[in-house]
Amino acid sequence: MKPEKTERNRPHPILLVAALLCASPAVADEPIAPIPRVLPPEGGIELPADLRRELHERVAAFADPIWEIEHKSHVADIAVLVKAVDLALRHDEFWGEKEIPRAAEALDLAEVRYRALDEDDARPWLDERGLVARGYRSSIDGSYQPFGLEIPESLDLSRPVPLLVWLHGRSDKGTDLHFLHQCRNKSQAFGGFFADQSEAIVLYPFGRQCVGWKHAGEIDVFEAIEAVAADYPIDPDRIILAGFSMGGAGAWHIGAHYRDRFCGVHAGAGFAETREYNNLTPDRYPPLHEQTLWQVYDVPVYAPNLLNGPLLAYSGALDKQKAAADLMARELAKLGHELRHIVAPDTEHKYTEAAVGEIREWLSETWAAGRERPSRAIRWRTPTLRYASHDWLRLTGLDEHWTPASVEASWNREDGSFSVKTEGVAALSLDPGAGHDLSGARISIDGVDLVAESPGFPLGALSLVRGESGWTWGEPSPGRKRPGLQGPIDDAFLHRFLVVAPDRSPAPAAVARWTEFELDHFRNRWRALMRAELPEKSADQVDSHDLRDANLVLWGDPETNPLIAEMADRLPVAWEGDRIVFRGETYDRASHVPVLVFPNPLNPARYVVLNSGLTFREGHDRTNSLQNPKLPDWAVLSLDQDPDALAAGRVVAAGFFDEAWR
């Protein structure tokens, strides 16, 4: 995509109301108006003072004991319970009298588990059957995140067993405390009609509560699977992804992005894209870069990926969200595939026992067949290298991001030959993994025939690039966009990241005012929405481990942030006196802020982000379908508009870097 100058188009009327409630003229000596929180909702009931004090004291009393046993495995199963109560107290996450006892119950369970782990190094909860509440530590921000398990009493755990990953629906008030309570008290999959099964373990990820299984919530699904597989004999070839409502939306997009991780995908209700679901018409479209970024999570563009294994949709005939499955049926029909879509007659937004009976037959058949590994044939389409792989096929370069690229590839195991047809792909690799020697393999790719000559030792992977004369052996040129380093800004928060605030306030009063507000907003939003403390260090605390492993999120400018100063001459933006120079344009430094994502000059294998947190905001939380990236790779914000529920400032220019990050 070519960079473009842009002004914000007229937003959706409901979002406009939110913006008007929050916005105020940018006046340097007045505080910026707070932005009302949407998730979790404000206005919980007031706890009795003595109870609140007691709970606070119990939470605080866990700090040192958890720190002392933090080196032990499974400490997350304790810490996640304490964190749930802590956040509930800090945000007033109690909305009814019956919910109040849940805090003490969680802390009681934490104490029981702590005593077992501390005194006897025992973990008796790992032997529990039925409904079990657990936790793991996120690689993104180091937080403890919850998950639930349902383990049938009669399930034979002496052998590998299937896993059902069940993605829950939207629950604005289903924060950690209430999610963990539900995980211990209620069978949730398929409306409760799956509680009597004895075929598989059921995993209930949390997914950061209510972000549509996007962003960190997407990564949480796989970290929860990893945590379960570490303790139970999960068969990696018999994992099914399923969900309903918001969980159905998650099943659509996670299934399309990571199709090779699951032997089957089931989507119940839910949305599958942005425009039709929100009834947007051209006069209400957002800026072009935001429309472009719909492709990150809009499923139709990834439709071929879903055909790499069994797929099943479900809807109630009277459910408005049936439109999503109907849309996907149309998209798949264009590819010559008839979507299997179970529709319950005279039913709104719920499962029926009869429909679940049919779904259970599909589950059993899909588990019995398992995942095909290695795949004989692969169909793959993606507009971004964030989602670049299926089994042995990995795209390592695109002609142009956000113009969908596609591949049809097959591997004849009998004669060792590959046949590959591509469109919009600049580089790829073929890697079946350990145990497969590709020496002598013949590759036919877009009319070019190649033979992988033996180097004298087993050849495990083949890398190809497309040049002016066609395909040949080789790697993409250094410095190009590649998987995991392709933008946009929000992509930096799908991996471990570290926020570094300025050492002192920027000199321009308007910039200092904005920076202080936006940093505090990011802290509060990550805690409330992403259910974790924002990982932060000062510039002088950042060490070689951080530089190696973390995306750096730097705030300020070269005069106020030493890390920005250290890399300033290798960034695409320059601060020159009272001006900012970016992409050949100049901006008044006293009233503009550059935001961007770029390969970190101190470690080009990781990102650096300047002056930005999550780019979707409170005004987008009303529906998970709008919790998409709102800014591309770079933007320039004018501070003549205060931050509000829709934007951090007025976007005066925005766009995408090209494939070489120029």
Residue pairs with C-beta under 8 A, 6 or more apart in sequence:
1 289
1 292
1 400
1 401
1 402
1 403
1 632
1 655
1 656
2 655
2 656
3 583
3 634
3 653
3 654
3 655
3 656
3 657
4 288
4 289
4 653
4 654
4 655
5 652
5 653
5 654
6 287
6 288
6 289
6 651
6 653
6 654
7 287
7 651
7 652
8 286
8 287
8 646
8 647
8 650
8 651
9 284
9 285
9 286
9 287
10 16
10 283
10 284
11 19
11 284
11 286
11 619
11 646
12 278
12 280
12 284
14 622
15 619
15 620
15 622
15 626
15 645
15 646
18 36
18 618
18 619
18 622
18 644
18 645
18 646
19 619
19 644
19 645
19 646
21 36
21 645
22 33
22 34
22 35
22 36
22 618
22 619
22 644
22 645
23 33
23 641
23 642
23 644
24 30
24 32
24 33
24 642
25 642
26 510
26 639
26 640
26 641
26 642
28 509
28 510
28 513
29 509
31 517
32 513
32 514
32 517
32 642
32 643
33 642
33 644
35 521
35 617
35 618
35 643
35 644
35 645
36 42
36 618
36 645
37 91
37 524
37 528
37 618
38 172
38 618
38 619
38 621
38 622
39 172
39 209
39 210
39 528
39 529
39 618
39 621
40 91
40 93
40 172
40 173
40 175
40 209
40 210
40 528
41 95
41 172
41 173
42 92
43 92
43 95
44 91
44 92
44 93
44 94
44 95
45 92
45 94
45 95
45 96
45 97
45 100
46 92
47 55
47 89
47 94
47 100
51 100
52 89
55 85
55 89
55 103
55 104
55 107
56 89
58 85
58 107
59 82
59 85
59 86
59 89
59 107
62 78
62 79
62 82
62 107
62 110
62 114
65 114
65 118
66 75
66 78
66 79
66 82
66 114
68 118
69 75
69 78
69 114
69 117
69 118
72 117
72 121
73 123
74 117
74 123
74 126
75 117
76 134
76 135
76 136
76 137
76 144
76 145
76 227
77 113
77 123
77 125
77 134
77 135
78 110
78 113
78 114
78 117
78 135
79 110
79 135
79 144
80 133
80 134
80 135
80 136
80 144
80 145
80 146
80 176
80 180
81 106
81 107
81 109
81 110
81 113
81 133
81 135
81 180
82 106
82 107
82 110
83 143
83 144
83 176
84 106
84 146
84 175
84 176
84 177
84 179
84 180
85 103
85 106
85 107
85 177
87 93
87 175
87 176
87 177
87 527
87 531
88 94
88 103
88 175
88 176
88 177
89 103
90 527
91 175
91 528
93 173
93 175
93 177
93 178
94 100
94 103
95 173
99 177
99 178
102 177
102 178
102 181
103 177
105 181
106 177
106 180
106 181
109 133
113 123
113 125
116 122
116 123
116 124
117 123
125 132
125 134
126 231
128 151
129 151
129 152
129 153
129 155
130 150
130 151
130 153
131 148
131 149
131 150
131 183
131 184
131 185
131 186
131 187
132 148
132 149
132 150
132 151
132 183
132 184
133 146
133 148
133 180
133 183
133 184
134 146
134 147
134 148
134 149
134 227
134 228
135 144
135 145
135 146
135 147
136 144
136 145
136 147
136 223
136 224
136 226
136 227
137 143
137 144
137 145
138 144
138 145
138 216
138 219
138 220
138 223
138 532
139 219
139 223
139 495
139 496
140 216
140 219
140 493
140 494
140 495
140 496
140 497
141 216
141 496
141 497
141 526
141 530
141 532
141 533
141 534
141 535
142 532
142 535
143 530
143 531
143 532
143 533
145 206
145 208
145 220
145 223
145 224
145 531
145 532
146 176
146 179
146 180
146 183
146 206
147 183
147 203
147 204
147 205
147 206
147 224
147 227
147 228
148 179
148 180
148 182
148 183
148 184
148 188
148 203
148 204
149 183
149 201
149 202
149 203
149 204
149 228
150 187
150 189
150 195
150 201
150 202
150 204
151 157
151 201
151 202
151 232
152 197
152 198
152 199
152 200
152 201
153 198
154 198
155 161
155 198
155 199
155 200
155 201
157 232
157 233
158 233
159 233
160 233
160 234
160 235
160 238
161 200
161 201
161 232
161 233
161 234
161 235
161 238
162 199
162 200
162 201
162 234
162 235
162 238
162 239
162 240
162 367
163 200
163 201
163 202
163 203
163 225
163 228
163 229
163 234
163 235
163 238
163 239
163 240
164 189
164 194
164 200
164 201
164 202
164 203
164 240
164 242
164 363
165 203
165 205
165 221
165 224
165 225
165 239
165 240
165 241
165 242
165 262
166 188
166 189
166 190
166 202
166 203
166 204
166 242
166 243
166 247
167 205
167 207
167 213
167 221
167 241
167 242
167 243
167 244
167 246
167 247
167 248
167 250
167 251
167 254
168 174
168 179
168 188
168 204
168 207
168 243
168 244
168 246
168 247
169 243
169 244
169 245
169 246
169 247
169 248
170 210
170 212
170 245
170 246
170 624
171 178
171 179
171 209
171 210
172 210
174 182
174 209
174 210
175 209
175 531
176 206
176 209
176 531
179 206
179 209
182 188
183 204
186 192
187 194
187 195
187 202
188 204
189 195
189 202
189 204
189 242
190 242
190 244
190 268
190 351
190 356
190 359
191 244
191 350
191 351
191 356
193 351
193 353
193 356
193 357
194 202
194 356
194 360
197 360
199 363
199 364
199 367
200 238
200 240
200 363
200 367
201 228
201 232
201 234
203 224
203 225
203 228
205 220
205 221
205 224
205 225
206 220
206 224
206 531
207 213
207 217
207 218
207 220
207 221
207 250
208 215
208 216
208 217
208 220
208 529
208 530
208 531
209 217
209 529
209 531
210 246
210 529
210 621
210 624
211 217
211 529
211 530
211 624
211 627
212 246
212 249
212 250
212 297
212 624
212 625
212 627
213 221
213 243
213 246
213 247
213 249
213 250
213 253
213 254
214 250
214 253
214 297
214 624
214 627
214 628
215 490
215 493
215 494
215 530
215 614
215 627
216 493
216 494
216 530
217 250
218 250
218 253
218 254
218 257
218 494
219 494
221 250
221 254
222 258
222 261
225 234
225 239
228 234
229 236
235 370
236 371
237 263
237 370
237 371
237 373
238 263
238 367
238 370
238 371
239 261
239 262
239 263
239 371
240 262
240 263
240 264
240 265
240 266
240 363
240 366
240 367
241 251
241 254
241 255
241 261
241 262
241 264
241 265
241 266
242 251
242 265
242 266
242 267
242 268
243 249
243 250
243 251
243 266
243 267
243 268
243 270
244 268
244 269
244 270
244 314
244 351
245 268
245 269
245 270
245 321
245 349
246 270
246 624
247 268
247 270
248 267
248 268
248 269
248 270
248 314
248 321
248 324
249 267
249 270
249 271
249 272
249 324
249 624
249 625
250 270
251 265
251 266
251 267
251 268
251 270
252 267
252 270
252 271
252 272
252 299
252 324
252 328
253 272
253 297
253 299
253 302
255 262
255 265
255 267
255 306
255 311
256 299
256 302
256 303
256 305
256 306
256 387
257 302
257 305
257 386
257 387
258 387
259 265
259 305
259 306
259 308
259 309
259 390
260 308
260 371
260 375
260 389
260 390
260 391
262 309
262 371
263 309
263 310
263 366
263 367
263 369
263 370
263 371
264 309
264 310
264 311
264 312
264 362
264 363
264 366
264 367
265 306
265 309
265 310
265 311
265 312
266 311
266 312
266 313
266 314
266 359
266 362
266 363
267 311
267 312
267 313
267 314
267 324
267 325
267 328
268 313
268 314
268 315
268 351
269 314
269 315
269 316
269 319
269 321
269 322
269 324
269 325
269 349
270 321
270 324
271 277
271 321
271 324
271 624
271 625
272 298
272 299
272 300
272 324
272 325
272 327
272 328
273 294
273 298
273 299
273 300
273 324
273 327
273 625
274 280
274 294
274 297
274 298
274 625
274 626
274 628
275 285
275 294
276 323
276 327
277 323
277 324
277 623
277 625
278 623
278 625
278 626
285 291
286 630
287 651
287 654
289 631
289 632
289 654
289 655
289 656
290 628
290 629
290 630
290 631
292 402
292 632
292 656
293 402
293 488
293 628
293 629
293 630
293 632
294 628
295 301
295 383
295 384
295 402
295 404
296 384
296 386
296 488
296 628
296 629
297 628
299 306
299 328
300 327
300 328
300 331
301 381
301 382
301 383
301 404
302 381
302 382
302 387
303 328
303 331
303 332
303 334
303 335
303 381
304 335
304 379
304 380
304 381
304 406
305 379
305 380
305 381
305 382
305 390
306 328
306 332
307 332
307 335
307 337
307 379
308 375
308 378
308 379
308 380
308 390
309 371
309 372
310 362
310 365
310 366
310 369
311 339
311 340
312 340
312 341
312 342
312 359
312 362
313 325
313 328
313 329
313 339
313 340
313 341
313 342
314 325
314 341
314 342
314 343
314 344
314 351
314 355
314 359
315 321
315 322
315 325
315 341
315 342
315 343
315 344
316 322
316 343
316 344
316 347
316 348
316 349
316 350
316 352
317 343
317 344
317 345
317 346
317 347
318 346
318 347
318 348
319 347
319 348
319 349
320 349
321 349
322 343
325 339
325 341
326 341
328 339
329 338
329 339
329 341
332 338
332 339
333 339
335 379
340 362
342 355
342 358
342 359
344 351
344 352
344 354
344 355
347 355
373 391
374 391
374 392
374 411
374 413
374 432
374 433
374 436
375 390
375 391
375 392
375 411
376 410
376 411
376 412
376 413
377 408
377 409
377 410
377 411
378 390
378 391
378 392
378 393
378 407
378 408
378 409
378 410
379 406
379 407
379 408
380 390
380 393
380 395
380 406
380 407
380 409
381 404
381 405
381 406
381 407
382 388
382 395
382 404
382 405
383 401
383 402
383 403
383 404
383 405
384 398
384 401
384 402
384 486
385 395
385 396
385 397
385 398
385 401
385 481
385 482
385 483
385 484
385 486
386 483
386 484
386 486
386 491
386 494
388 394
388 395
388 396
388 483
389 395
389 483
391 432
392 411
392 430
392 431
392 432
392 433
393 407
393 409
393 428
393 429
393 430
394 428
394 429
394 430
394 431
394 483
395 405
395 407
395 425
395 427
395 428
395 483
396 427
396 428
396 429
396 463
396 475
396 476
396 482
396 483
397 425
397 426
397 427
397 428
397 465
397 476
397 480
397 481
397 482
397 659
398 405
398 424
398 425
398 426
398 481
398 659
399 405
399 424
399 425
399 426
399 659
400 424
400 658
400 659
401 481
401 486
401 487
401 656
401 659
402 656
403 424
404 424
405 422
405 423
405 424
405 425
406 422
406 423
406 424
406 425
407 420
407 421
407 422
407 423
407 425
407 428
408 420
408 421
409 418
409 419
409 420
409 421
409 430
410 418
410 419
410 420
411 417
411 418
411 430
411 432
412 418
412 419
415 442
416 438
416 440
416 441
416 442
417 441
417 442
417 443
417 444
418 430
418 441
418 442
418 443
418 444
418 445
419 444
419 445
420 428
420 430
420 443
420 444
420 445
420 446
421 445
421 446
422 428
422 445
422 446
422 466
425 466
426 465
426 466
426 476
426 659
427 463
427 464
427 465
427 466
427 474
427 475
427 476
428 463
428 464
429 461
429 462
429 463
429 464
430 438
430 443
430 461
430 462
430 464
431 460
431 461
431 462
432 438
432 460
433 460
434 460
436 460
437 458
437 459
437 460
438 452
438 459
438 460
438 461
438 462
439 452
439 453
439 454
439 455
439 458
439 459
440 451
440 452
440 453
440 454
441 451
441 452
441 459
441 462
442 449
442 450
442 451
442 452
443 449
443 450
443 451
443 452
443 462
443 464
444 450
445 464
445 471
446 466
446 470
446 471
447 470
448 470
448 471
448 472
450 464
450 471
450 472
450 473
452 459
452 462
452 473
462 473
463 473
463 474
463 475
464 471
464 472
464 473
464 474
465 471
465 472
465 473
465 474
465 475
465 476
466 472
476 482
477 660
478 604
479 599
479 604
479 660
479 661
480 659
480 660
480 661
481 487
481 657
481 659
481 660
481 661
484 495
485 599
485 604
485 605
485 606
485 607
487 597
487 632
487 633
487 656
487 657
488 597
488 615
488 629
488 631
488 632
488 633
488 656
489 595
489 596
489 597
489 609
489 612
489 615
489 629
489 631
489 632
489 633
490 614
490 615
490 616
490 629
490 631
491 597
491 607
491 629
492 551
492 553
492 597
492 607
492 609
493 551
493 613
493 614
495 550
495 551
495 606
495 607
496 535
496 549
496 550
496 551
497 535
497 550
497 551
497 552
497 553
497 607
497 609
498 535
498 536
498 537
498 542
498 546
498 550
498 551
498 552
498 553
499 519
499 522
499 534
499 535
499 536
499 537
499 553
499 555
500 536
500 537
500 538
500 539
500 542
500 552
500 553
500 554
500 555
500 561
500 563
501 519
501 536
501 538
501 555
501 556
501 561
502 515
502 555
502 556
502 557
502 560
502 561
503 538
503 539
503 556
503 560
503 561
503 562
504 560
505 512
505 515
505 516
505 560
506 512
506 515
506 556
506 557
506 559
506 560
507 559
508 589
508 590
508 591
509 590
510 590
510 591
510 639
511 557
511 589
511 590
511 591
511 593
511 639
514 593
514 639
514 643
514 648
514 649
515 555
515 556
515 593
515 611
517 643
518 555
518 611
518 613
518 643
518 648
519 555
521 613
521 643
522 534
522 613
522 614
523 533
523 534
523 536
525 613
525 614
525 617
525 618
526 532
526 533
526 534
526 613
526 614
527 533
527 534
529 614
529 621
535 550
537 546
539 561
539 562
539 563
540 562
542 552
542 563
546 552
547 600
547 602
547 603
547 606
548 603
548 606
549 606
550 606
551 600
551 606
551 607
551 608
551 609
552 563
552 600
552 602
552 606
552 607
552 608
552 609
553 608
553 609
553 612
553 613
554 561
554 563
554 564
554 608
554 609
554 610
554 611
555 561
555 610
555 611
556 564
556 611
557 564
557 575
558 564
558 565
558 568
558 575
559 565
559 575
563 602
564 571
564 610
566 602
567 600
567 601
567 602
567 608
568 574
568 575
570 601
571 598
571 601
571 608
571 610
572 582
572 583
572 596
572 598
572 634
572 657
572 661
572 662
573 580
573 581
573 582
573 594
573 596
573 610
574 580
574 581
574 582
575 581
575 589
577 589
578 588
578 589
578 590
579 586
579 587
579 588
579 589
580 586
580 587
580 588
580 589
580 592
580 594
580 636
581 587
582 594
582 634
582 636
582 653
583 634
583 653
583 655
585 636
585 653
587 594
587 636
587 652
591 638
591 639
591 640
592 636
592 637
592 638
592 639
592 652
593 611
593 636
593 637
593 639
593 649
594 610
594 611
594 634
594 635
594 636
594 637
595 609
595 610
595 611
595 612
595 631
595 634
595 635
595 636
595 637
595 648
596 609
596 610
596 612
596 633
596 634
596 635
597 607
597 608
597 609
597 612
597 633
597 634
598 607
598 608
598 610
598 633
598 634
598 657
598 661
599 605
599 606
599 607
599 608
599 661
600 606
600 607
600 608
601 608
602 608
612 631
612 648
615 629
615 630
615 631
615 648
616 626
616 627
616 628
616 629
616 630
617 630
617 644
617 645
617 646
617 647
617 648
618 645
619 644
619 645
619 646
620 626
620 627
620 628
620 630
620 646
621 627
630 647
631 651
631 654
632 654
632 655
632 656
633 655
633 656
633 657
634 654
634 655
634 656
634 657
635 651
635 653
635 654
635 655
636 651
636 652
636 653
636 654
637 647
637 648
637 649
637 650
637 651
637 652
638 649
638 650
638 651
638 652
639 649
639 650
640 650
641 647
641 649
641 650
642 649
643 649
